[in-house]
Structure formats: structure tokens, C-alpha cells
Amino acid sequence: MIQLYDAERGTRLGEISEVQFQRLVDSLQEESATDQDYYLTAETIDMLAGDGADAGLVGLLREALAGREGMDVRWARE
């Protein structure tokens, strides 16, 4: 399973499946092969939902954003 963290606050957001993680990888831009974070905005989450991301992933990300303009989400295999 993959753990997601709020990179700024250092808090754990939750756990996602390999399928959910693959949706992030396929939909979002990575800066390098070793990149382990993504910058998300409400528009990014809307795009993920439109691309077919499941409701669990979309809900987790919307809850994590919680009214902020944007945030960095870090992931780790644990």
C-alpha cells in the first residue's frame, strides 16, 4: 500500500491502493524519476475525477486540501 502525506505539515493523509496510486502517476507530472511528491489544487483533483480516479482517492485528496489553494502531497511505499 501507498501512504500519502501532507508535505508541508508532515501529517499522514491516508493509505491508497496500487491502482489509485497508478492513477496519480498516469495523470500527474513528475519532475524526475525519483520524485515522490505532487502539487495539487482543486482543479487538479477535478481533473483526476474527470480522468476516472475512484471516489475514495478523490475524496481523500479533497479532504486533505480543505480550502487551501494548493498543497504538496508526498507518497511513500510502506
Phi and psi restraints in degrees (range 20) as a CNS / XPLOR table:
assign (resid 1 and name C) (resid 2 and name N)
       (resid 2 and name CA) (resid 2 and name C) 1.0 -111.9 20.0 2
assign (resid 2 and name N) (resid 2 and name CA)
       (resid 2 and name C) (resid 3 and name N) 1.0 130.9 20.0 2
assign (resid 2 and name C) (resid 3 and name N)
       (resid 3 and name CA) (resid 3 and name C) 1.0 -96.9 20.0 2
assign (resid 3 and name N) (resid 3 and name CA)
       (resid 3 and name C) (resid 4 and name N) 1.0 137.4 20.0 2
assign (resid 3 and name C) (resid 4 and name N)
       (resid 4 and name CA) (resid 4 and name C) 1.0 -109.5 20.0 2
assign (resid 4 and name N) (resid 4 and name CA)
       (resid 4 and name C) (resid 5 and name N) 1.0 140.6 20.0 2
assign (resid 4 and name C) (resid 5 and name N)
       (resid 5 and name CA) (resid 5 and name C) 1.0 -131.4 20.0 2
assign (resid 5 and name N) (resid 5 and name CA)
       (resid 5 and name C) (resid 6 and name N) 1.0 147.5 20.0 2
assign (resid 5 and name C) (resid 6 and name N)
       (resid 6 and name CA) (resid 6 and name C) 1.0 -77.0 20.0 2
assign (resid 6 and name N) (resid 6 and name CA)
       (resid 6 and name C) (resid 7 and name N) 1.0 110.4 20.0 2
assign (resid 6 and name C) (resid 7 and name N)
       (resid 7 and name CA) (resid 7 and name C) 1.0 -64.4 20.0 2
assign (resid 7 and name N) (resid 7 and name CA)
       (resid 7 and name C) (resid 8 and name N) 1.0 -33.9 20.0 2
assign (resid 7 and name C) (resid 8 and name N)
       (resid 8 and name CA) (resid 8 and name C) 1.0 -73.6 20.0 2
assign (resid 8 and name N) (resid 8 and name CA)
       (resid 8 and name C) (resid 9 and name N) 1.0 -44.9 20.0 2
assign (resid 8 and name C) (resid 9 and name N)
       (resid 9 and name CA) (resid 9 and name C) 1.0 -91.0 20.0 2
assign (resid 9 and name N) (resid 9 and name CA)
       (resid 9 and name C) (resid 10 and name N) 1.0 -18.1 20.0 2
assign (resid 9 and name C) (resid 10 and name N)
       (resid 10 and name CA) (resid 10 and name C) 1.0 75.7 20.0 2
assign (resid 10 and name N) (resid 10 and name CA)
       (resid 10 and name C) (resid 11 and name N) 1.0 12.7 20.0 2
assign (resid 10 and name C) (resid 11 and name N)
       (resid 11 and name CA) (resid 11 and name C) 1.0 -93.0 20.0 2
assign (resid 11 and name N) (resid 11 and name CA)
       (resid 11 and name C) (resid 12 and name N) 1.0 149.3 20.0 2
assign (resid 11 and name C) (resid 12 and name N)
       (resid 12 and name CA) (resid 12 and name C) 1.0 -78.2 20.0 2
assign (resid 12 and name N) (resid 12 and name CA)
       (resid 12 and name C) (resid 13 and name N) 1.0 131.0 20.0 2
assign (resid 12 and name C) (resid 13 and name N)
       (resid 13 and name CA) (resid 13 and name C) 1.0 -92.1 20.0 2
assign (resid 13 and name N) (resid 13 and name CA)
       (resid 13 and name C) (resid 14 and name N) 1.0 -35.5 20.0 2
assign (resid 13 and name C) (resid 14 and name N)
       (resid 14 and name CA) (resid 14 and name C) 1.0 154.4 20.0 2
assign (resid 14 and name N) (resid 14 and name CA)
       (resid 14 and name C) (resid 15 and name N) 1.0 -176.1 20.0 2
assign (resid 14 and name C) (resid 15 and name N)
       (resid 15 and name CA) (resid 15 and name C) 1.0 -113.2 20.0 2
assign (resid 15 and name N) (resid 15 and name CA)
       (resid 15 and name C) (resid 16 and name N) 1.0 138.3 20.0 2
assign (resid 15 and name C) (resid 16 and name N)
       (resid 16 and name CA) (resid 16 and name C) 1.0 -125.6 20.0 2
assign (resid 16 and name N) (resid 16 and name CA)
       (resid 16 and name C) (resid 17 and name N) 1.0 158.9 20.0 2
assign (resid 16 and name C) (resid 17 and name N)
       (resid 17 and name CA) (resid 17 and name C) 1.0 -80.2 20.0 2
assign (resid 17 and name N) (resid 17 and name CA)
       (resid 17 and name C) (resid 18 and name N) 1.0 169.0 20.0 2
assign (resid 17 and name C) (resid 18 and name N)
       (resid 18 and name CA) (resid 18 and name C) 1.0 -61.3 20.0 2
assign (resid 18 and name N) (resid 18 and name CA)
       (resid 18 and name C) (resid 19 and name N) 1.0 -37.5 20.0 2
assign (resid 18 and name C) (resid 19 and name N)
       (resid 19 and name CA) (resid 19 and name C) 1.0 -65.3 20.0 2
assign (resid 19 and name N) (resid 19 and name CA)
       (resid 19 and name C) (resid 20 and name N) 1.0 -44.3 20.0 2
assign (resid 19 and name C) (resid 20 and name N)
       (resid 20 and name CA) (resid 20 and name C) 1.0 -63.4 20.0 2
assign (resid 20 and name N) (resid 20 and name CA)
       (resid 20 and name C) (resid 21 and name N) 1.0 -42.3 20.0 2
assign (resid 20 and name C) (resid 21 and name N)
       (resid 21 and name CA) (resid 21 and name C) 1.0 -62.3 20.0 2
assign (resid 21 and name N) (resid 21 and name CA)
       (resid 21 and name C) (resid 22 and name N) 1.0 -42.2 20.0 2
assign (resid 21 and name C) (resid 22 and name N)
       (resid 22 and name CA) (resid 22 and name C) 1.0 -61.3 20.0 2
assign (resid 22 and name N) (resid 22 and name CA)
       (resid 22 and name C) (resid 23 and name N) 1.0 -34.1 20.0 2
assign (resid 22 and name C) (resid 23 and name N)
       (resid 23 and name CA) (resid 23 and name C) 1.0 -62.1 20.0 2
assign (resid 23 and name N) (resid 23 and name CA)
       (resid 23 and name C) (resid 24 and name N) 1.0 -42.1 20.0 2
assign (resid 23 and name C) (resid 24 and name N)
       (resid 24 and name CA) (resid 24 and name C) 1.0 -61.9 20.0 2
assign (resid 24 and name N) (resid 24 and name CA)
       (resid 24 and name C) (resid 25 and name N) 1.0 -48.2 20.0 2
assign (resid 24 and name C) (resid 25 and name N)
       (resid 25 and name CA) (resid 25 and name C) 1.0 -59.6 20.0 2
assign (resid 25 and name N) (resid 25 and name CA)
       (resid 25 and name C) (resid 26 and name N) 1.0 -44.0 20.0 2
assign (resid 25 and name C) (resid 26 and name N)
       (resid 26 and name CA) (resid 26 and name C) 1.0 -70.2 20.0 2
assign (resid 26 and name N) (resid 26 and name CA)
       (resid 26 and name C) (resid 27 and name N) 1.0 -29.3 20.0 2
assign (resid 26 and name C) (resid 27 and name N)
       (resid 27 and name CA) (resid 27 and name C) 1.0 -97.8 20.0 2
assign (resid 27 and name N) (resid 27 and name CA)
       (resid 27 and name C) (resid 28 and name N) 1.0 -24.2 20.0 2
assign (resid 27 and name C) (resid 28 and name N)
       (resid 28 and name CA) (resid 28 and name C) 1.0 -113.0 20.0 2
assign (resid 28 and name N) (resid 28 and name CA)
       (resid 28 and name C) (resid 29 and name N) 1.0 154.6 20.0 2
assign (resid 28 and name C) (resid 29 and name N)
       (resid 29 and name CA) (resid 29 and name C) 1.0 -85.4 20.0 2
assign (resid 29 and name N) (resid 29 and name CA)
       (resid 29 and name C) (resid 30 and name N) 1.0 132.4 20.0 2
assign (resid 29 and name C) (resid 30 and name N)
       (resid 30 and name CA) (resid 30 and name C) 1.0 -103.9 20.0 2
assign (resid 30 and name N) (resid 30 and name CA)
       (resid 30 and name C) (resid 31 and name N) 1.0 140.3 20.0 2
assign (resid 30 and name C) (resid 31 and name N)
       (resid 31 and name CA) (resid 31 and name C) 1.0 -77.3 20.0 2
assign (resid 31 and name N) (resid 31 and name CA)
       (resid 31 and name C) (resid 32 and name N) 1.0 -27.0 20.0 2
assign (resid 31 and name C) (resid 32 and name N)
       (resid 32 and name CA) (resid 32 and name C) 1.0 -158.0 20.0 2
assign (resid 32 and name N) (resid 32 and name CA)
       (resid 32 and name C) (resid 33 and name N) 1.0 172.2 20.0 2
assign (resid 32 and name C) (resid 33 and name N)
       (resid 33 and name CA) (resid 33 and name C) 1.0 -66.5 20.0 2
assign (resid 33 and name N) (resid 33 and name CA)
       (resid 33 and name C) (resid 34 and name N) 1.0 -21.1 20.0 2
assign (resid 33 and name C) (resid 34 and name N)
       (resid 34 and name CA) (resid 34 and name C) 1.0 -102.0 20.0 2
assign (resid 34 and name N) (resid 34 and name CA)
       (resid 34 and name C) (resid 35 and name N) 1.0 5.0 20.0 2
assign (resid 34 and name C) (resid 35 and name N)
       (resid 35 and name CA) (resid 35 and name C) 1.0 -63.4 20.0 2
assign (resid 35 and name N) (resid 35 and name CA)
       (resid 35 and name C) (resid 36 and name N) 1.0 131.1 20.0 2
assign (resid 35 and name C) (resid 36 and name N)
       (resid 36 and name CA) (resid 36 and name C) 1.0 -126.6 20.0 2
assign (resid 36 and name N) (resid 36 and name CA)
       (resid 36 and name C) (resid 37 and name N) 1.0 29.1 20.0 2
assign (resid 36 and name C) (resid 37 and name N)
       (resid 37 and name CA) (resid 37 and name C) 1.0 -148.3 20.0 2
assign (resid 37 and name N) (resid 37 and name CA)
       (resid 37 and name C) (resid 38 and name N) 1.0 160.3 20.0 2
assign (resid 37 and name C) (resid 38 and name N)
       (resid 38 and name CA) (resid 38 and name C) 1.0 -135.7 20.0 2
assign (resid 38 and name N) (resid 38 and name CA)
       (resid 38 and name C) (resid 39 and name N) 1.0 141.1 20.0 2
assign (resid 38 and name C) (resid 39 and name N)
       (resid 39 and name CA) (resid 39 and name C) 1.0 -92.6 20.0 2
assign (resid 39 and name N) (resid 39 and name CA)
       (resid 39 and name C) (resid 40 and name N) 1.0 125.2 20.0 2
assign (resid 39 and name C) (resid 40 and name N)
       (resid 40 and name CA) (resid 40 and name C) 1.0 -120.0 20.0 2
assign (resid 40 and name N) (resid 40 and name CA)
       (resid 40 and name C) (resid 41 and name N) 1.0 141.7 20.0 2
assign (resid 40 and name C) (resid 41 and name N)
       (resid 41 and name CA) (resid 41 and name C) 1.0 -125.5 20.0 2
assign (resid 41 and name N) (resid 41 and name CA)
       (resid 41 and name C) (resid 42 and name N) 1.0 173.8 20.0 2
assign (resid 41 and name C) (resid 42 and name N)
       (resid 42 and name CA) (resid 42 and name C) 1.0 -59.3 20.0 2
assign (resid 42 and name N) (resid 42 and name CA)
       (resid 42 and name C) (resid 43 and name N) 1.0 -37.3 20.0 2
assign (resid 42 and name C) (resid 43 and name N)
       (resid 43 and name CA) (resid 43 and name C) 1.0 -65.9 20.0 2
assign (resid 43 and name N) (resid 43 and name CA)
       (resid 43 and name C) (resid 44 and name N) 1.0 -37.0 20.0 2
assign (resid 43 and name C) (resid 44 and name N)
       (resid 44 and name CA) (resid 44 and name C) 1.0 -64.0 20.0 2
assign (resid 44 and name N) (resid 44 and name CA)
       (resid 44 and name C) (resid 45 and name N) 1.0 -43.0 20.0 2
assign (resid 44 and name C) (resid 45 and name N)
       (resid 45 and name CA) (resid 45 and name C) 1.0 -66.3 20.0 2
assign (resid 45 and name N) (resid 45 and name CA)
       (resid 45 and name C) (resid 46 and name N) 1.0 -39.8 20.0 2
assign (resid 45 and name C) (resid 46 and name N)
       (resid 46 and name CA) (resid 46 and name C) 1.0 -59.8 20.0 2
assign (resid 46 and name N) (resid 46 and name CA)
       (resid 46 and name C) (resid 47 and name N) 1.0 -40.6 20.0 2
assign (resid 46 and name C) (resid 47 and name N)
       (resid 47 and name CA) (resid 47 and name C) 1.0 -63.8 20.0 2
assign (resid 47 and name N) (resid 47 and name CA)
       (resid 47 and name C) (resid 48 and name N) 1.0 -43.8 20.0 2
assign (resid 47 and name C) (resid 48 and name N)
       (resid 48 and name CA) (resid 48 and name C) 1.0 -59.3 20.0 2
assign (resid 48 and name N) (resid 48 and name CA)
       (resid 48 and name C) (resid 49 and name N) 1.0 -44.1 20.0 2
assign (resid 48 and name C) (resid 49 and name N)
       (resid 49 and name CA) (resid 49 and name C) 1.0 -61.9 20.0 2
assign (resid 49 and name N) (resid 49 and name CA)
       (resid 49 and name C) (resid 50 and name N) 1.0 -42.3 20.0 2
assign (resid 49 and name C) (resid 50 and name N)
       (resid 50 and name CA) (resid 50 and name C) 1.0 -66.5 20.0 2
assign (resid 50 and name N) (resid 50 and name CA)
       (resid 50 and name C) (resid 51 and name N) 1.0 -28.2 20.0 2
assign (resid 50 and name C) (resid 51 and name N)
       (resid 51 and name CA) (resid 51 and name C) 1.0 -82.7 20.0 2
assign (resid 51 and name N) (resid 51 and name CA)
       (resid 51 and name C) (resid 52 and name N) 1.0 -0.6 20.0 2
assign (resid 51 and name C) (resid 52 and name N)
       (resid 52 and name CA) (resid 52 and name C) 1.0 101.6 20.0 2
assign (resid 52 and name N) (resid 52 and name CA)
       (resid 52 and name C) (resid 53 and name N) 1.0 10.8 20.0 2
assign (resid 52 and name C) (resid 53 and name N)
       (resid 53 and name CA) (resid 53 and name C) 1.0 -61.2 20.0 2
assign (resid 53 and name N) (resid 53 and name CA)
       (resid 53 and name C) (resid 54 and name N) 1.0 142.2 20.0 2
assign (resid 53 and name C) (resid 54 and name N)
       (resid 54 and name CA) (resid 54 and name C) 1.0 -71.1 20.0 2
assign (resid 54 and name N) (resid 54 and name CA)
       (resid 54 and name C) (resid 55 and name N) 1.0 160.4 20.0 2
assign (resid 54 and name C) (resid 55 and name N)
       (resid 55 and name CA) (resid 55 and name C) 1.0 -61.0 20.0 2
assign (resid 55 and name N) (resid 55 and name CA)
       (resid 55 and name C) (resid 56 and name N) 1.0 -32.6 20.0 2
assign (resid 55 and name C) (resid 56 and name N)
       (resid 56 and name CA) (resid 56 and name C) 1.0 -63.2 20.0 2
assign (resid 56 and name N) (resid 56 and name CA)
       (resid 56 and name C) (resid 57 and name N) 1.0 -46.0 20.0 2
assign (resid 56 and name C) (resid 57 and name N)
       (resid 57 and name CA) (resid 57 and name C) 1.0 -66.1 20.0 2
assign (resid 57 and name N) (resid 57 and name CA)
       (resid 57 and name C) (resid 58 and name N) 1.0 -47.5 20.0 2
assign (resid 57 and name C) (resid 58 and name N)
       (resid 58 and name CA) (resid 58 and name C) 1.0 -60.1 20.0 2
assign (resid 58 and name N) (resid 58 and name CA)
       (resid 58 and name C) (resid 59 and name N) 1.0 -44.4 20.0 2
assign (resid 58 and name C) (resid 59 and name N)
       (resid 59 and name CA) (resid 59 and name C) 1.0 -62.6 20.0 2
assign (resid 59 and name N) (resid 59 and name CA)
       (resid 59 and name C) (resid 60 and name N) 1.0 -42.8 20.0 2
assign (resid 59 and name C) (resid 60 and name N)
       (resid 60 and name CA) (resid 60 and name C) 1.0 -60.0 20.0 2
assign (resid 60 and name N) (resid 60 and name CA)
       (resid 60 and name C) (resid 61 and name N) 1.0 -44.8 20.0 2
assign (resid 60 and name C) (resid 61 and name N)
       (resid 61 and name CA) (resid 61 and name C) 1.0 -69.7 20.0 2
assign (resid 61 and name N) (resid 61 and name CA)
       (resid 61 and name C) (resid 62 and name N) 1.0 -40.4 20.0 2
assign (resid 61 and name C) (resid 62 and name N)
       (resid 62 and name CA) (resid 62 and name C) 1.0 -63.1 20.0 2
assign (resid 62 and name N) (resid 62 and name CA)
       (resid 62 and name C) (resid 63 and name N) 1.0 -42.5 20.0 2
assign (resid 62 and name C) (resid 63 and name N)
       (resid 63 and name CA) (resid 63 and name C) 1.0 -63.8 20.0 2
assign (resid 63 and name N) (resid 63 and name CA)
       (resid 63 and name C) (resid 64 and name N) 1.0 -40.0 20.0 2
assign (resid 63 and name C) (resid 64 and name N)
       (resid 64 and name CA) (resid 64 and name C) 1.0 -66.2 20.0 2
assign (resid 64 and name N) (resid 64 and name CA)
       (resid 64 and name C) (resid 65 and name N) 1.0 -38.9 20.0 2
assign (resid 64 and name C) (resid 65 and name N)
       (resid 65 and name CA) (resid 65 and name C) 1.0 -66.1 20.0 2
assign (resid 65 and name N) (resid 65 and name CA)
       (resid 65 and name C) (resid 66 and name N) 1.0 -39.9 20.0 2
assign (resid 65 and name C) (resid 66 and name N)
       (resid 66 and name CA) (resid 66 and name C) 1.0 40.6 20.0 2
assign (resid 66 and name N) (resid 66 and name CA)
       (resid 66 and name C) (resid 67 and name N) 1.0 54.3 20.0 2
assign (resid 66 and name C) (resid 67 and name N)
       (resid 67 and name CA) (resid 67 and name C) 1.0 84.2 20.0 2
assign (resid 67 and name N) (resid 67 and name CA)
       (resid 67 and name C) (resid 68 and name N) 1.0 -7.0 20.0 2
assign (resid 67 and name C) (resid 68 and name N)
       (resid 68 and name CA) (resid 68 and name C) 1.0 -74.3 20.0 2
assign (resid 68 and name N) (resid 68 and name CA)
       (resid 68 and name C) (resid 69 and name N) 1.0 157.6 20.0 2
assign (resid 68 and name C) (resid 69 and name N)
       (resid 69 and name CA) (resid 69 and name C) 1.0 -68.1 20.0 2
assign (resid 69 and name N) (resid 69 and name CA)
       (resid 69 and name C) (resid 70 and name N) 1.0 -38.0 20.0 2
assign (resid 69 and name C) (resid 70 and name N)
       (resid 70 and name CA) (resid 70 and name C) 1.0 -168.1 20.0 2
assign (resid 70 and name N) (resid 70 and name CA)
       (resid 70 and name C) (resid 71 and name N) 1.0 167.5 20.0 2
assign (resid 70 and name C) (resid 71 and name N)
       (resid 71 and name CA) (resid 71 and name C) 1.0 -158.8 20.0 2
assign (resid 71 and name N) (resid 71 and name CA)
       (resid 71 and name C) (resid 72 and name N) 1.0 154.3 20.0 2
assign (resid 71 and name C) (resid 72 and name N)
       (resid 72 and name CA) (resid 72 and name C) 1.0 -93.9 20.0 2
assign (resid 72 and name N) (resid 72 and name CA)
       (resid 72 and name C) (resid 73 and name N) 1.0 128.0 20.0 2
assign (resid 72 and name C) (resid 73 and name N)
       (resid 73 and name CA) (resid 73 and name C) 1.0 -110.5 20.0 2
assign (resid 73 and name N) (resid 73 and name CA)
       (resid 73 and name C) (resid 74 and name N) 1.0 123.0 20.0 2
assign (resid 73 and name C) (resid 74 and name N)
       (resid 74 and name CA) (resid 74 and name C) 1.0 -100.6 20.0 2
assign (resid 74 and name N) (resid 74 and name CA)
       (resid 74 and name C) (resid 75 and name N) 1.0 143.7 20.0 2
assign (resid 74 and name C) (resid 75 and name N)
       (resid 75 and name CA) (resid 75 and name C) 1.0 -121.2 20.0 2
assign (resid 75 and name N) (resid 75 and name CA)
       (resid 75 and name C) (resid 76 and name N) 1.0 155.9 20.0 2
assign (resid 75 and name C) (resid 76 and name N)
       (resid 76 and name CA) (resid 76 and name C) 1.0 -152.5 20.0 2
assign (resid 76 and name N) (resid 76 and name CA)
       (resid 76 and name C) (resid 77 and name N) 1.0 139.9 20.0 2
assign (resid 76 and name C) (resid 77 and name N)
       (resid 77 and name CA) (resid 77 and name C) 1.0 -83.8 20.0 2
assign (resid 77 and name N) (resid 77 and name CA)
       (resid 77 and name C) (resid 78 and name N) 1.0 121.9 20.0 2
